[in-house]
């Protein structure tokens, strides 16, 4: 199994434990007819407001309809929530290893293959 496939499986566990990851609100990544963007707020007049990096524009109101919610990036907090929700317990050795492998400030997708393997094995075994 590739690292990307493991990340996708870990993401599923995290989203099951914390639906807020895919809530359509500030910071949520979306894809719609304007391309891929980040929800940046809400307007009383136009509804949802999103920023699209590709052309550096903001679009509002018309975003509704065929919007695919990608969600926000997964953090250590989400991973720990998923471990708890899954009924798994980290031993002191496991906590130490987690601390050693996790790169602070980086989302799940930017973590090392060693960290991804460590978390994947907690959820799915070796």
Secondary structure as UniProt FT lines:
FT   HELIX           3..17
FT   HELIX           19..22
FT   TURN            26..27
FT   STRAND          29..32
FT   TURN            33..34
FT   STRAND          35..43
FT   TURN            44..46
FT   STRAND          47..52
FT   TURN            53..56
FT   STRAND          57..60
FT   TURN            62..63
FT   STRAND          68..71
FT   HELIX           76..85
FT   TURN            86..87
FT   HELIX           92..101
FT   TURN            104..105
FT   HELIX           108..110
FT   HELIX           113..124
//
